[in-house]
Amino acid sequence: MSRGPRPLVTLRGAIPIALQRGVIQLAARGTELLYDFTISGTKPKPVAFVSVKYTEQIRATLEDISRDCEDRIRRLRSVAQDTAVSCELWLHSRYGTWRFFRVTTDALVELGRDGGPLGVKI
């Protein structure tokens, strides 16, 4: 039995992870949504703007993820960049696997669940 549309299941699964990093505020739903929610009180960044997405290709290379998630990455890059702000793309697979990325003006940096960099970037 289905647990709901994949985007909503993915968003529901992201909330407990986000709560481990701070207080969350969901964004109002709309066609031009820049992000799904914000996290306040995060370490090492005080504020994170997060977009979550379901993917069948959770083990894809960073280049493939960059291409497949181009629209979400473009939207996150439109958020004002600052040292106190982290724009993040969280990917979720059908098996419950998550991958996290910081979106900068010119790169994707893979993150751990805690928001810290893993050292892989394109």
Legacy VTK file of the C-alpha trace (Angstrom):
# vtk DataFile Version 3.0
C-alpha trace
ASCII
DATASET POLYDATA
POINTS 122 float
0.000 0.000 0.000
1.225 3.476 -0.862
2.027 5.918 1.947
1.193 8.900 -0.252
2.765 10.772 -3.149
6.571 10.412 -3.163
7.267 14.133 -2.677
5.122 14.206 0.477
6.607 10.964 1.832
10.086 12.394 1.229
9.214 15.670 2.971
7.716 13.800 5.953
10.897 11.716 6.197
13.104 14.813 6.145
11.444 16.506 9.111
12.892 14.235 11.860
16.379 14.645 10.369
15.970 18.427 10.243
14.725 18.562 13.837
18.034 17.041 14.972
19.732 20.170 13.613
17.375 22.824 14.978
13.947 24.385 14.645
12.216 24.008 11.289
9.705 26.146 9.451
7.899 24.723 6.430
7.628 26.939 3.350
4.232 27.732 1.893
3.480 25.389 -1.009
3.408 26.950 -4.483
4.524 26.551 -8.062
7.657 28.694 -7.679
8.846 27.148 -4.421
12.524 27.976 -3.786
12.904 25.550 -0.852
10.759 23.199 1.247
11.733 24.352 4.745
14.283 26.268 6.772
16.295 25.067 9.753
17.328 27.603 12.397
20.056 27.044 14.944
22.103 24.699 12.765
25.789 24.023 13.176
28.057 24.992 11.502
25.604 27.360 9.741
22.899 29.251 11.705
20.251 29.030 8.940
19.702 26.369 6.278
17.290 26.577 3.331
16.482 22.982 2.348
14.926 21.455 -0.755
14.098 17.729 -0.613
13.688 15.435 -3.599
12.912 11.763 -4.207
15.339 10.025 -6.546
15.730 6.547 -8.004
19.453 7.250 -8.539
20.702 7.770 -4.965
24.189 6.454 -5.845
24.583 8.793 -8.822
27.746 10.819 -9.295
27.774 14.471 -8.284
27.795 15.422 -11.981
24.647 13.341 -12.611
22.926 14.764 -9.530
23.815 18.275 -10.644
22.222 17.607 -14.031
19.159 15.680 -12.728
18.364 18.258 -10.027
19.198 21.313 -12.116
15.877 23.083 -11.442
16.061 22.672 -7.648
19.724 23.703 -7.619
18.913 26.801 -9.699
16.158 27.756 -7.250
18.404 27.268 -4.222
21.099 29.382 -5.860
18.591 32.240 -6.134
18.520 32.458 -2.320
20.947 35.124 -1.074
24.289 33.460 -0.312
26.157 34.375 2.870
28.579 32.722 5.271
25.718 32.396 7.776
23.391 30.683 5.255
23.470 27.126 3.937
21.355 26.195 0.904
20.937 22.428 0.866
19.570 19.721 -1.418
18.509 16.512 0.344
17.907 13.417 -1.784
15.885 10.389 -0.652
15.509 6.937 -2.229
12.757 4.343 -1.983
14.932 2.307 0.388
15.178 5.122 2.931
18.695 6.189 1.966
19.487 9.903 2.208
22.234 12.059 0.667
22.777 15.704 1.601
24.459 18.487 -0.404
25.291 22.142 0.188
24.558 24.188 -2.930
27.014 27.044 -3.409
27.134 29.527 -6.260
29.390 27.223 -8.286
29.496 23.773 -6.652
27.777 20.954 -4.780
29.432 19.861 -1.531
28.328 16.551 -0.027
27.316 16.815 3.628
26.788 14.434 6.492
23.432 14.158 8.237
24.661 16.779 10.739
25.265 19.361 7.997
29.060 19.146 8.124
30.983 18.702 4.839
32.202 15.251 3.795
34.936 16.721 1.612
33.509 15.749 -1.806
32.672 18.614 -4.149
32.226 19.391 -7.858
LINES 1 123
122 0 1 2 3 4 5 6 7 8 9 10 11 12 13 14 15 16 17 18 19 20 21 22 23 24 25 26 27 28 29 30 31 32 33 34 35 36 37 38 39 40 41 42 43 44 45 46 47 48 49 50 51 52 53 54 55 56 57 58 59 60 61 62 63 64 65 66 67 68 69 70 71 72 73 74 75 76 77 78 79 80 81 82 83 84 85 86 87 88 89 90 91 92 93 94 95 96 97 98 99 100 101 102 103 104 105 106 107 108 109 110 111 112 113 114 115 116 117 118 119 120 121
